[in-house]
Amino acid sequence: MTTGTMEDINARLKEILELVDDPNLPMDEILALYEEAVRLGAQAGDAIEANISDAAARDAAAAVLETAEAAEA
């Protein structure tokens, strides 16, 4: 996976949130989306640790947490 901008990461995490809200989504697809969200979260974390403190970084981190909570539900 290539590294995207914080805006790209945030946008994809929001897409993942919408997808996992579908009650008809098969569990294997939910798991794949969760794993993608975790990878995106790691990218966002790396960006934050590199001292990127823009609003998109905070939004991406929040979206990671929401995705994890939705996947656990």
C-alpha positions, 0 to 999 in steps of 0.5 A: 500500500502506498502512503497517502495524505492524511486527507486520503487516509481520513477519507478512506477511513470514513468510507470503511465506517460506512461500509461496516455499518451494512448489516448484510456485509459478510464477516470476511469483508468486515475483517478485511476492512478492519485490517485495512483500517488498522494499517491506515491507523498505523500510517496516521500514527506514524504521521502524528509521531513525525509531528504532523499536527494538522486537523486531518491527523486528528480526524483520521485518528478518531476515525480509526477508533470509530472503525475499531468500535464498529468492527467489535460491535 
